[in-house]
Amino acid sequence: MKNLLVLFLLTSGFCTSAFAWKETGGGDEVGLEFQRAYAAALQRIASGEVSLEVDQNKLKAVAESARVIIVDEQLFVSFGSEVQDSVAINDRAMRTVRVQRARWKGIKDPRVQEAIALHEMLSLAGIESTGVYKYSADYLQQIGLSPWLVSGGPDGAIEKPVAKDLVCEIRYFPSGLGRYQGEQLYPVGPIRLKEDSRGRQVLSARQTVTTKDGRFTIDIWAFQPYRTPTFRNPVANIALVIDDHKNHLSVQRGSNFGSGFEYENLEAELFYNFDNQDPEKSGDILTSCKLR
């Protein structure tokens, strides 16, 4: 049986020796099943049965340094305010996937195992992450299963969030003035987040503010994603860009720019040469936003 398994993996363009895997606690059955599931997923993608916009070479290469560890204790992972009892968890820094033996064995459909293995390896590759199943959920949907099953849990339903209001305060201290002199205030909101105009599953709002002298432009975005199969634990967030047109400087903050997962309260500041050595270039602008 083991020889047949190795043959299957070889004919799919992938072999068990590609994994630097280790198992704990009584045999290698679950470890081999995990590898077989991942190999089967790669085979479906390579054959065109499943079409995913991911680099197939990267999918194969990630297994070369991966360690798959089989454990008997429960595996918990946190995302936002939720704690999930998981079939498997991964540690990208350590290149490790831990698989919970009983949870894995409790999955009767091998196609679901394929999607779970794919998600863990995509996470090691930095393509997916905890609670975000963009490709692995699509994988299940393309082979005729509910995309909600990718986490190893029950089927689910799309949930629309309760709309929040975006509120911001922008404080501007023009060129050549002391920090606490000549302050200009630009309040924003409250603006209720609404259905996305492009049909995406998210509530959103956007506001652009320009200072009276035209020097600074502040672009503000706020998002409340729906709970979907590809995004199980959505978090509201704010992103903003401040542009200084005089000095050709800008500052970016918020999760849209890779600086974090959750921003319901966000502050940003852009200032230049505020010691007034060059009054024409000096200036300070502070932006504070929140969702409530």
Secondary structure by P-SEA (a helix, b strand, c coil): caaaaaaaaaaaccccccccbbbccccaaaaaaaaaaaaaaaaaaaaccccccccaaaaaaaaccbbbbbbccbbbbbcccccccccccccccccbbbbbaaaaaacccaaaaaaaaaaaaaaaaccccccccccaaaaaaaacccccccccccbbbbbbccbbbbbbbbbbbccccccccbbbbbbbccbbbccccccccccbbbbbbbcccccbbbbbbbbbbcccccccccccccccccccccccccccccccccccccccbbbbbbbcccccccccccbbbbbbbbcc
